[in-house]
């Protein structure tokens, strides 16, 4: 049975350390909107860079944008609850995290649903998303501003190819593949054929180095940014998830802005998302050569076999039971 979380039960309380750290942030000028953003990503992560270099300057006339990185003020997975409680203004969140509150969001976590970066944008801006966005606003107090492209997630393993060659899902049997700990992520790992192992993102490098896990899955730019290539031997180009994040802001913060400020924040979020998207697409095109130079073996498996198994398992799962009728068909149609 898949656990269904609510706003009241998903995260019972934030740690005293996180709360005290948040309260320690200096007060801002009264005439400016306070926009603190918490992310588990690093300062050099493309999402962080896009927001700092594009979003922040566009809202600087009326807002103080204050990002914090590496989960320093709120631990990964607690940001949405912090926004809901009024302890935080912004975050970079995932469909997987939203699915903890609203199971229907799991449709956006399913393998091979989004086809590419352009398809993600089309889906986010289509009327089919309205019901999802409204629910997040009304029941969690979180407004989704824009969608950020993270790249195509690939399987990254410690074993060299001559010890483990992955061409079909059965080849991943018994492989301890690090996946985030939510139901949605764990199910995706199982659908790929692996033995998913929950582990905090901050612990992945050490886990790979010590052998606590056999591998992890992320887009190639993340593999490079977090230096996972130093402790792995191969990358299997499964492209099993066209990964995304949402730029999120507190609904109360949004409602307190003037219409002009709201328009500027929306434009800035879209511009930051587009800048990050184009940079990520460019990086993906370049990094295969770089990773090969680092000694990693990179190859493409039988993607059709992976797609068939993953989609079949999702359609037969409890996740699909929460998906609004007809939405998957609408998503697929936008990619045609």
MIMIBA-300191 format. One record per residue: residue number from 1; x, y, z of N, C-alpha, C, O in turn; chain. Coordinates in steps of 0.05 Angstrom, whole numbers. Example, Ala and Ser with C-alpha at 12.3 -4.5 7.8 and 13.67 -1.06 7.14 Angstrom:
2
REC   num       nu       nv       nw      cau      cav      caw       cu       cv       cw       ou       ov       ow   cadena
REC     1      264     -114      156      246      -90      156      264      -66      156      285      -66      169        A
REC     2      257      -45      142      273      -21      143      258        1      157      268       23      161        A
***
This chain:
336
REC   num       nu       nv       nw      cau      cav      caw       cu       cv       cw       ou       ov       ow   cadena
REC     1       17      -24        0        0        0        0       18       25        0       36       27       16        A
REC     2       12       43      -17       28       68      -19       17       87        2       -7       92        4        A
REC     3       36       98       18       28      117       39       19      143       27       34      154       10        A
REC     4       -4      153       35      -14      178       25      -11      199       47      -23      197       68        A
REC     5        5      219       42       10      239       62       -9      263       58      -19      268       37        A
REC     6      -13      277       80      -28      302       79      -10      324       90       12      319      100        A
REC     7      -20      348       87       -4      371       97        2      368      127       23      375      136        A
REC     8      -17      356      142      -13      354      171        5      331      179       18      332      200        A
REC     9        6      310      162       21      287      170       46      282      154       63      266      162        A
REC    10       50      296      132       74      291      116      100      296      131      118      280      130        A
REC    11      101      320      144      124      326      160      114      338      186      104      361      186        A
REC    12      116      323      207      103      332      232      115      357      243      100      375      253        A
REC    13      141      360      242      153      384      252      181      388      240      194      368      232        A
REC    14      190      412      239      217      418      229      236      416      253      228      420      276        A
REC    15      261      411      247      281      409      269      285      436      282      283      457      269        A
REC    16      293      436      308      298      461      322      321      476      309      322      500      308        A
REC    17      341      460      298      363      473      285      354      489      261      363      511      257        A
REC    18      337      477      244      328      490      220      312      515      227      316      536      214        A
REC    19      295      513      247      279      536      255      296      558      265      292      582      258        A
REC    20      316      551      282      332      572      294      349      585      272      354      609      273        A
REC    21      358      569      253      374      580      231      357      599      214      367      621      206        A
REC    22      332      591      209      315      608      193      310      634      207      309      656      195        A
REC    23      306      633      234      300      657      249      324      675      251      322      699      257        A
REC    24      348      663      247      372      679      250      378      697      226      396      714      226        A
REC    25      362      693      203      366      709      180      359      738      186      338      743      198        A
REC    26      377      757      180      371      785      187      346      795      174      337      786      153        A
REC    27      334      814      188      310      827      177      317      843      152      339      854      150        A
REC    28      298      845      134      301      860      109      288      887      111      272      892      129        A
REC    29      296      904       93      284      930       92      254      928       89      244      911       74        A
REC    30      240      945      103      211      943      104      198      948       77      175      939       73        A
REC    31      211      961       60      199      968       35      204      948       13      197      952      -10        A
REC    32      217      925       20      223      905        1      210      878        9      208      872       33        A
REC    33      203      862      -11      192      836       -6      214      816        1      234      815      -13        A
REC    34      212      802       23      232      783       31      227      757       15      206      745       16        A
REC    35      248      748        1      246      723      -15      270      705       -8      290      706      -22        A
REC    36      268      690       13      288      670       20      282      645        5      259      635        5        A
REC    37      302      634       -8      299      608      -22      317      588       -9      341      593       -5        A
REC    38      306      564       -4      322      542        7      324      520      -14      304      512      -26        A
REC    39      348      510      -18      352      488      -37      373      469      -26      392      478      -12        A
REC    40      371      444      -33      391      424      -25      414      424      -46      435      411      -41        A
REC    41      411      439      -68      431      440      -88      454      458      -81      452      474      -62        A
REC    42      476      456      -95      499      472      -90      497      500     -103      479      504     -120        A
REC    43      515      517      -97      515      544     -109      521      543     -138      513      561     -153        A
REC    44      535      522     -147      542      520     -175      522      503     -192      525      501     -216        A
REC    45      502      492     -178      481      477     -192      467      496     -212      463      519     -206        A
REC    46      460      486     -236      449      503     -257      423      517     -248      418      539     -257        A
REC    47      408      504     -231      383      516     -221      390      540     -203      377      561     -206        A
REC    48      409      537     -186      418      558     -168      429      582     -184      423      605     -178        A
REC    49      446      575     -204      458      596     -220      437      611     -236      439      636     -237        A
REC    50      418      597     -247      398      611     -263      381      630     -246      375      652     -255        A
REC    51      375      622     -222      359      639     -205      376      663     -195      366      686     -194        A
REC    52      401      658     -189      418      680     -179      424      700     -201      425      724     -196        A
REC    53      429      690     -225      438      708     -247      415      720     -263      419      740     -276        A
REC    54      392      707     -263      370      716     -280      347      726     -263      337      749     -266        A
REC    55      337      709     -245      314      716     -229      320      740     -210      305      760     -210        A
REC    56      342      738     -195      347      758     -175      350      786     -186      337      805     -175        A
REC    57      364      791     -208      366      818     -218      339      829     -228      334      853     -227        A
REC    58      322      811     -238      297      820     -249      277      830     -228      259      845     -233        A
REC    59      280      820     -203      262      827     -181      275      846     -161      263      853     -141        A
REC    60      300      854     -167      316      868     -147      304      895     -139      309      905     -116        A
REC    61      288      908     -156      277      934     -149      258      933     -126      255      953     -111        A
REC    62      245      910     -121      225      909     -100      228      885      -81      213      882      -62        A
REC    63      248      868      -87      250      843      -71      279      838      -63      298      844      -79        A
REC    64      283      827      -40      310      818      -30      310      787      -33      298      773      -18        A
REC    65      324      778      -53      327      749      -58      350      739      -43      373      748      -47        A
REC    66      345      720      -25      366      709       -7      367      679       -9      353      665        6        A
REC    67      383      668      -27      384      639      -29      402      626       -8      422      638        1        A
REC    68      396      602        0      413      586       17      416      558        3      397      547       -8        A
REC    69      441      548        4      447      523      -11      453      500        8      458      503       32        A
REC    70      454      476       -4      462      451        9      446      445       34      456      434       53        A
REC    71      421      453       34      403      447       56      411      460       82      407      448      104        A
REC    72      423      484       81      434      496      105      412      507      124      417      506      148        A
REC    73      390      517      114      370      527      133      345      509      136      332      509      156        A
REC    74      340      493      115      319      473      117      329      448      102      338      450       79        A
REC    75      326      426      115      336      400      103      319      393       79      296      401       77        A
REC    76      331      378       61      317      369       37      292      354       45      293      336       62        A
REC    77      270      361       32      245      349       38      227      364       57      204      357       61        A
REC    78      238      384       71      223      400       90      215      427       80      201      442       93        A
REC    79      224      434       56      220      461       46      191      468       41      182      490       47        A
REC    80      176      449       29      147      455       24      132      460       49      115      477       51        A
REC    81      138      444       69      124      447       95      132      474      107      115      487      120        A
REC    82      157      482      104      166      508      114      151      531      101      143      550      114        A
REC    83      147      529       74      132      549       60      103      550       70       92      571       74        A
REC    84       92      526       73       64      524       82       60      537      110       40      549      115        A
REC    85       81      534      127       79      545      154       86      575      155       82      588      176        A
REC    86       95      586      132      103      614      132      131      619      142      139      642      147        A
REC    87      148      598      144      175      600      153      195      604      130      219      607      135        A
REC    88      186      603      106      203      604       82      186      615       59      162      610       58        A
REC    89      199      630       41      184      642       19      186      626       -7      166      624      -22        A
REC    90      209      614      -13      213      601      -39      229      575      -37      244      571      -18        A
REC    91      225      558      -56      241      534      -58      242      524      -87      227      533     -104        A
REC    92      260      505      -92      260      490     -117      251      462     -110      265      447      -97        A
REC    93      227      455     -118      215      430     -109      211      411     -133      214      418     -156        A
REC    94      205      386     -126      201      365     -147      173      355     -146      158      358     -127        A
REC    95      166      341     -168      140      328     -169      139      305     -149      118      299     -138        A
REC    96      162      293     -144      164      272     -124      156      282      -96      142      269      -81        A
REC    97      166      306      -89      160      317      -63      130      325      -61      117      321      -41        A
REC    98      120      336      -83       92      344      -83       74      320      -82       52      321      -71        A
REC    99       83      297      -93       67      273      -92       63      262      -63       45      247      -58        A
REC   100       81      270      -45       77      262      -17       52      275       -5       39      264       12        A
REC   101       46      299      -15       22      313       -6       -2      307      -23      -24      303      -12        A
REC   102        2      305      -49      -20      301      -68      -12      278      -87        3      282     -106        A
REC   103      -21      254      -82      -13      230      -97      -16      233     -127       -1      221     -142        A
REC   104      -35      250     -137      -38      252     -165      -14      264     -179      -11      261     -203        A
REC   105        3      279     -165       27      290     -176       47      268     -185       66      274     -199        A
REC   106       42      244     -176       60      222     -184       60      217     -214       78      204     -224        A
REC   107       40      226     -228       39      223     -257       63      237     -270       73      228     -290        A
REC   108       73      258     -257       96      273     -268      122      262     -259      144      272     -266        A
REC   109      121      240     -243      145      226     -234      149      200     -249      170      187     -246        A
REC   110      129      193     -265      130      166     -278      151      166     -300      155      185     -315        A
REC   111      164      143     -302      185      140     -323      173      142     -351      151      132     -357        A
REC   112      188      155     -368      181      158     -397      155      172     -402      143      168     -423        A
REC   113      146      189     -384      121      205     -388      128      230     -404      117      235     -425        A
REC   114      146      247     -393      156      270     -408      175      261     -429      192      244     -424        A
REC   115      173      273     -453      189      264     -475      215      279     -478      236      268     -485        A
REC   116      215      305     -472      238      322     -474      233      348     -460      212      352     -448        A
REC   117      252      367     -461      250      392     -447      226      409     -457      211      420     -441        A
REC   118      223      410     -483      200      425     -494      173      414     -486      154      429     -481        A
REC   119      172      388     -485      147      375     -476      140      382     -447      117      386     -441        A
REC   120      161      384     -430      156      392     -403      143      419     -401      123      423     -386        A
REC   121      153      438     -416      142      465     -416      113      465     -426       96      478     -415        A
REC   122      109      450     -447       82      449     -459       62      438     -438       39      447     -436        A
REC   123       70      417     -424       53      405     -404       48      425     -381       25      428     -372        A
REC   124       69      438     -371       65      456     -349       47      479     -355       32      489     -338        A
REC   125       48      489     -380       32      512     -388        5      505     -399      -11      523     -405        A
REC   126       -1      480     -401      -27      471     -412      -49      472     -390      -43      469     -367        A
REC   127      -74      477     -398      -96      477     -379      -98      451     -362     -110      451     -341        A
REC   128      -86      429     -372      -88      404     -356      -74      407     -329      -79      392     -311        A
REC   129      -55      427     -327      -41      431     -302      -56      448     -282      -49      449     -259        A
REC   130      -77      461     -291      -91      480     -274     -101      467     -248      -97      479     -226        A
REC   131     -113      444     -250     -123      431     -226     -101      424     -206     -105      425     -182        A
REC   132      -78      415     -217      -55      409     -200      -45      433     -186      -40      433     -162        A
REC   133      -42      455     -201      -31      480     -189      -50      491     -168      -42      500     -147        A
REC   134      -76      490     -174      -96      501     -155      -96      485     -129      -99      496     -107        A
REC   135      -93      459     -131      -93      443     -107      -69      449      -89      -72      451      -65        A
REC   136      -46      453     -101      -22      460      -86      -25      486      -72      -16      490      -49        A
REC   137      -38      505      -86      -43      532      -74      -63      531      -51      -59      542      -30        A
REC   138      -86      518      -57     -108      518      -37     -102      501      -13     -110      509        9        A
REC   139      -89      479      -16      -86      460        6      -58      460       19      -55      450       42        A
REC   140      -39      471        6      -12      472       17       -1      501       19       19      506       33        A
REC   141      -13      519        5       -4      547        5       21      551      -11       38      568       -5        A
REC   142       25      534      -32       49      535      -49       40      541      -78       24      526      -89        A
REC   143       51      562      -90       45      568     -118       69      559     -135       92      566     -129        A
REC   144       63      544     -156       84      535     -175       87      556     -197       68      561     -212        A
REC   145      110      568     -199      115      590     -218      123      580     -246      113      590     -266        A
REC   146      142      562     -246      153      554     -272      166      526     -269      171      517     -247        A
REC   147      171      514     -292      184      487     -292      213      489     -301      218      502     -321        A
REC   148      231      476     -287      259      476     -294      267      448     -304      260      428     -292        A
REC   149      282      448     -326      291      423     -338      317      414     -324      337      429     -324        A
REC   150      318      390     -313      342      380     -300      358      361     -318      381      356     -313        A
REC   151      345      352     -339      359      333     -357      348      305     -356      329      300     -341        A
REC   152      358      289     -373      350      261     -374      366      245     -354      390      246     -354        A
REC   153      352      231     -337      365      215     -316      376      189     -328      362      175     -343        A
REC   154      401      183     -321      415      159     -330      424      143     -306      426      153     -284        A
REC   155      429      118     -311      439      100     -290      469      101     -289      482       96     -309        A
REC   156      480      106     -265      509      111     -261      519       90     -241      510       91     -218        A
REC   157      537       72     -249      544       49     -233      574       48     -225      591       58     -240        A
REC   158      580       35     -202      607       32     -193      622       10     -209      646       12     -214        A
REC   159      607      -11     -217      620      -33     -230      628      -26     -259      613      -12     -272        A
REC   160      651      -35     -268      658      -32     -296      640      -49     -314      627      -68     -305        A
REC   161      638      -41     -339      620      -55     -358      627      -84     -361      609     -101     -365        A
REC   162      653      -92     -359      660     -120     -363      651     -137     -339      650     -162     -342        A
REC   163      643     -125     -317      632     -139     -294      602     -139     -294      589     -157     -285        A
REC   164      590     -117     -304      561     -114     -305      553      -97     -329      558      -73     -330        A
REC   165      542     -111     -349      532      -97     -373      501      -97     -371      489     -118     -369        A
REC   166      490      -73     -373      461      -69     -369      449      -63     -396      452      -41     -407        A
REC   167      434      -82     -407      421      -78     -433      390      -79     -430      376      -69     -447        A
REC   168      380      -92     -409      352      -94     -404      346      -93     -374      365      -96     -358        A
REC   169      321      -89     -366      315      -87     -337      325     -110     -320      334     -106     -298        A
REC   170      324     -134     -331      333     -157     -315      362     -156     -307      370     -168     -287        A
REC   171      378     -141     -322      406     -138     -316      411     -122     -291      433     -123     -280        A
REC   172      392     -107     -282      395      -91     -258      385     -105     -233      386      -94     -211        A
REC   173      377     -130     -236      368     -146     -213      389     -147     -191      412     -155     -197        A
REC   174      382     -140     -167      401     -141     -145      420     -118     -142      435     -116     -123        A
REC   175      418      -99     -161      435      -75     -160      423      -55     -141      400      -46     -144        A
REC   176      438      -48     -120      429      -28     -100      432        0     -112      454       12     -111        A
REC   177      411       10     -123      411       36     -137      401       57     -118      377       57     -110        A
REC   178      418       77     -112      408       98      -94      386      114     -108      389      123     -131        A
REC   179      364      117      -93      342      134     -102      332      149      -77      335      139      -55        A
REC   180      322      174      -81      310      188      -58      289      170      -45      279      151      -57        A
REC   181      283      176      -20      267      158       -3      237      159       -6      224      143        7        A
REC   182      226      176      -24      197      177      -26      186      153      -41      201      139      -55        A
REC   183      160      148      -38      148      125      -51      151      127      -82      157      107      -95        A
REC   184      148      151      -92      150      155     -121      177      147     -132      179      134     -152        A
REC   185      198      156     -119      225      150     -128      231      120     -125      243      108     -142        A
REC   186      224      109     -102      229       81      -97      215       63     -118      226       43     -127        A
REC   187      191       70     -125      176       55     -145      190       56     -172      192       36     -186        A
REC   188      200       80     -179      214       82     -205      239       64     -205      244       51     -226        A
REC   189      253       63     -183      276       45     -182      269       16     -186      283        1     -200        A
REC   190      247        8     -174      237      -20     -177      228      -25     -206      234      -46     -218        A
REC   191      215       -5     -218      206       -8     -246      229      -11     -265      226      -25     -285        A
REC   192      251        1     -259      275       -2     -276      288      -30     -273      305      -38     -289        A
REC   193      280      -44     -252      291      -71     -248      311      -73     -225      321      -95     -219        A
REC   194      317      -50     -213      338      -49     -192      326      -54     -164      302      -56     -161        A
REC   195      344      -54     -144      336      -55     -116      341      -26     -105      363      -20      -97        A
REC   196      321      -10     -105      325       18      -97      332       21      -68      321        8      -51        A
REC   197      352       38      -63      361       43      -35      358       72      -28      371       89      -41        A
REC   198      342       79       -8      339      107       -1      365      118       12      377      105       28        A
REC   199      372      142        4      396      155       14      394      185        9      387      193      -13        A
REC   200      401      201       28      402      230       24      421      237        2      442      225       -1        A
REC   201      415      258      -13      431      266      -36      459      274      -26      479      269      -40        A
REC   202      461      286       -2      487      294        8      505      271       15      529      274       18        A
REC   203      494      247       17      510      223       25      517      205        1      531      185        4        A
REC   204      508      213      -23      512      195      -46      541      191      -53      549      168      -58        A
REC   205      557      212      -54      585      209      -61      599      189      -43      613      171      -52        A
REC   206      595      192      -17      607      174        2      596      146       -1      611      126        1        A
REC   207      570      144       -6      558      118       -9      569      103      -33      574       78      -32        A
REC   208      574      117      -55      586      105      -78      615       97      -73      625       76      -81        A
REC   209      629      115      -59      658      110      -53      662       85      -35      681       70      -40        A
REC   210      645       82      -16      648       60        3      634       34       -6      639       13        5        A
REC   211      617       36      -26      602       13      -35      576        8      -21      564      -13      -23        A
REC   212      567       28       -5      541       25        8      519       23      -12      498       10       -7        A
REC   213      523       35      -35      505       31      -58      521       25      -82      545       31      -84        A
REC   214      508       11     -102      522        3     -126      521       25     -147      537       26     -166        A
REC   215      502       43     -145      499       64     -165      479       85     -157      467       83     -136        A
REC   216      475      104     -175      455      125     -171      445      133     -198      456      126     -219        A
REC   217      423      148     -198      412      158     -224      409      188     -222      398      199     -203        A
REC   218      420      202     -242      417      231     -245      424      239     -273      436      223     -288        A
REC   219      417      263     -281      426      273     -307      456      277     -307      469      279     -286        A
REC   220      468      276     -331      497      278     -333      509      303     -320      530      301     -307        A
REC   221      496      327     -323      508      351     -310      510      348     -280      528      358     -267        A
REC   222      491      333     -267      493      329     -239      515      309     -232      529      313     -212        A
REC   223      520      290     -249      542      271     -245      568      286     -244      586      280     -228        A
REC   224      570      306     -262      595      322     -263      596      342     -240      617      345     -226        A
REC   225      574      356     -235      573      377     -214      580      365     -187      594      377     -171        A
REC   226      570      341     -180      575      328     -154      599      309     -155      605      295     -136        A
REC   227      613      308     -178      637      292     -181      632      262     -177      650      248     -167        A
REC   228      608      252     -183      603      224     -180      620      207     -199      624      183     -194        A
REC   229      631      219     -220      647      205     -239      674      195     -226      687      177     -236        A
REC   230      681      208     -204      705      200     -190      702      173     -176      722      159     -171        A
REC   231      678      164     -170      673      140     -155      655      120     -170      643      103     -157        A
REC   232      653      123     -196      637      104     -212      652       97     -238      672      110     -245        A
REC   233      643       76     -252      657       66     -275      641       67     -301      653       66     -323        A
REC   234      615       69     -299      599       68     -324      573       84     -321      563       88     -299        A
REC   235      563       92     -344      537      105     -345      520       91     -367      529       88     -390        A
REC   236      497       82     -359      478       68     -377      457       89     -386      442       99     -369        A
REC   237      456       95     -411      439      117     -421      410      107     -424      399      104     -446        A
REC   238      397      102     -401      369       93     -401      350      116     -407      328      111     -418        A
REC   239      357      141     -401      340      164     -405      312      158     -394      292      165     -407        A
REC   240      310      147     -371      285      137     -361      267      158     -349      243      154     -346        A
REC   241      278      181     -344      261      203     -334      272      230     -344      296      236     -340        A
REC   242      255      245     -357      262      272     -365      256      289     -340      233      297     -336        A
REC   243      276      294     -324      272      303     -297      265      333     -296      274      348     -314        A
REC   244      251      341     -276      242      369     -273      242      378     -244      241      361     -226        A
REC   245      243      404     -240      237      417     -215      218      439     -220      215      449     -243        A
REC   246      204      448     -199      186      471     -201      198      494     -184      207      489     -162        A
REC   247      197      518     -194      203      541     -177      177      547     -162      156      553     -173        A
REC   248      179      546     -135      156      549     -118      158      573     -100      180      580      -91        A
REC   249      135      586      -95      134      609      -77      110      607      -60       90      595      -67        A
REC   250      111      618      -36       88      617      -18       65      632      -29       68      655      -39        A
REC   251       41      620      -28       17      633      -39       11      659      -24        3      679      -36        A
REC   252       16      659        2       12      684       17       30      706        9       22      729        8        A
REC   253       55      699        4       75      719       -6       66      730      -33       67      754      -37        A
REC   254       57      712      -50       48      720      -76       23      739      -74       22      759      -88        A
REC   255        4      731      -58      -20      747      -55      -15      775      -44      -30      794      -49        A
REC   256        6      778      -28       13      804      -16       27      823      -36       30      846      -30        A
REC   257       35      812      -58       48      829      -79       27      844      -95        4      836      -97        A
REC   258       36      866     -107       19      880     -125       18      865     -152       34      847     -156        A
REC   259       -2      871     -168       -4      858     -194       21      862     -211       29      843     -225        A
REC   260       33      885     -209       57      891     -224       80      874     -214       96      863     -230        A
REC   261       82      871     -188      103      855     -176       99      825     -184      119      812     -190        A
REC   262       75      816     -183       69      788     -190       78      783     -219       89      762     -225        A
REC   263       71      802     -237       78      798     -265      109      797     -268      119      781     -284        A
REC   264      123      813     -253      152      813     -255      164      787     -244      182      776     -256        A
REC   265      154      778     -221      163      753     -210      158      730     -229      175      713     -233        A
REC   266      134      729     -241      128      708     -260      147      709     -284      157      688     -293        A
REC   267      151      733     -295      169      736     -318      197      727     -310      211      715     -326        A
REC   268      206      735     -286      233      728     -277      236      698     -274      257      686     -281        A
REC   269      216      685     -262      217      656     -259      219      642     -286      234      623     -289        A
REC   270      202      650     -304      202      638     -331      229      642     -345      239      624     -358        A
REC   271      240      666     -342      266      672     -355      288      656     -342      306      646     -357        A
REC   272      288      653     -316      308      636     -303      306      607     -311      326      594     -316        A
REC   273      281      597     -312      277      570     -321      287      565     -349      299      544     -355        A
REC   274      282      584     -367      290      581     -395      321      582     -397      333      567     -412        A
REC   275      333      600     -382      362      602     -382      375      576     -372      394      566     -384        A
REC   276      364      566     -350      374      540     -340      370      517     -359      387      500     -362        A
REC   277      347      518     -373      340      497     -392      360      496     -415      370      475     -422        A
REC   278      365      519     -426      384      520     -449      412      513     -441      426      499     -456        A
REC   279      420      521     -417      447      514     -407      449      484     -403      469      471     -410        A
REC   280      428      472     -391      428      443     -386      428      427     -412      442      407     -414        A
REC   281      413      436     -431      413      422     -457      441      423     -470      450      403     -482        A
REC   282      454      446     -468      481      448     -479      500      431     -464      518      418     -476        A
REC   283      498      430     -438      516      413     -422      513      384     -429      533      369     -431        A
REC   284      488      375     -431      484      347     -438      497      339     -464      508      317     -467        A
REC   285      497      358     -483      509      352     -509      540      350     -507      552      336     -523        A
REC   286      551      363     -487      581      364     -484      592      342     -466      615      334     -469        A
REC   287      577      333     -446      589      319     -424      595      289     -429      610      277     -414        A
REC   288      583      278     -450      590      250     -456      620      248     -461      633      229     -451        A
REC   289      631      266     -477      660      265     -483      676      269     -458      696      256     -454        A
REC   290      668      289     -441      683      294     -417      684      269     -399      705      262     -389        A
REC   291      661      256     -395      659      233     -378      675      209     -389      687      194     -374        A
REC   292      676      207     -415      692      186     -427      722      191     -421      737      173     -417        A
REC   293      729      217     -422      757      224     -416      765      218     -387      788      213     -381        A
REC   294      745      217     -370      750      210     -342      751      180     -337      755      171     -315        A
REC   295      747      165     -359      750      136     -357      724      121     -355      724       96     -352        A
REC   296      701      135     -356      675      121     -354      667      109     -381      672      120     -402        A
REC   297      655       85     -379      644       73     -403      615       82     -405      600       80     -386        A
REC   298      607       91     -428      580      102     -432      568       88     -456      579       87     -478        A
REC   299      544       77     -452      531       63     -474      501       63     -471      490       69     -449        A
REC   300      486       57     -492      457       57     -492      447       29     -491      455       12     -507        A
REC   301      428       23     -472      417       -4     -471      393       -7     -490      390       10     -508        A
REC   302      378      -27     -486      353      -31     -502      331      -13     -489      316      -22     -472        A
REC   303      330       12     -497      312       32     -485      283       23     -488      267       28     -470        A
REC   304      277       11     -510      249        2     -515      241      -19     -494      218      -19     -485        A
REC   305      259      -36     -486      253      -56     -466      249      -43     -439      230      -51     -424        A
REC   306      265      -23     -432      261       -9     -407      235        6     -407      220        6     -388        A
REC   307      229       20     -430      204       35     -431      180       17     -428      161       24     -414        A
REC   308      180       -5     -441      157      -24     -440      153      -33     -411      130      -34     -402        A
REC   309      174      -41     -397      171      -51     -370      162      -29     -351      144      -33     -335        A
REC   310      175       -6     -353      169       16     -335      140       26     -338      126       28     -318        A
REC   311      131       30     -362      104       40     -367       84       19     -358       63       26     -347        A
REC   312       89       -6     -364       71      -27     -356       68      -29     -326       46      -32     -316        A
REC   313       90      -26     -311       89      -28     -282       74       -4     -270       59       -7     -251        A
REC   314       78       20     -282       63       43     -272       33       40     -276       17       46     -258        A
REC   315       25       31     -300       -4       29     -306      -17        8     -288      -42        9     -284        A
REC   316       -2      -11     -278      -13      -31     -261      -11      -25     -232      -19      -41     -214        A
REC   317        1       -2     -226        6        5     -198      -15       22     -185      -33       32     -199        A
REC   318      -13       25     -159      -32       43     -144      -27       72     -152      -46       88     -148        A
REC   319       -3       79     -161        1      106     -170      -19      115     -191      -31      136     -190        A
REC   320      -22       97     -211      -40      104     -233      -69      108     -224      -84      122     -237        A
REC   321      -76       95     -202     -103       98     -191     -109      126     -182     -132      134     -181        A
REC   322      -88      141     -176      -92      169     -167      -91      189     -190      -98      212     -186        A
REC   323      -84      180     -214      -81      199     -236     -109      206     -247     -125      189     -252        A
REC   324     -115      232     -250     -140      240     -261     -145      228     -288     -127      226     -305        A
REC   325     -170      220     -292     -177      206     -317     -171      223     -341     -179      247     -342        A
REC   326     -158      212     -361     -153      226     -386     -128      243     -387     -120      252     -408        A
REC   327     -116      249     -363      -93      267     -363      -68      255     -377      -54      269     -391        A
REC   328      -63      229     -373      -41      217     -387      -43      219     -417      -24      224     -431        A
REC   329      -67      215     -427      -72      217     -455      -67      246     -465      -57      250     -487        A
REC   330      -75      265     -448      -71      293     -455      -41      300     -456      -31      314     -473        A
REC   331      -26      289     -437        3      293     -436       16      281     -461       32      294     -474        A
REC   332        8      256     -467       20      243     -491       13      259     -516       30      261     -534        A
REC   333      -11      269     -518      -19      284     -542       -2      309     -546        3      317     -569        A
REC   334        6      322     -524       22      346     -527       50      341     -538       64      359     -547        A
REC   335       58      316     -537       84      309     -548       84      301     -577      105      296     -589        A
REC   336       60      299     -588       57      290     -616       62      313     -635       61      310     -660        A
***
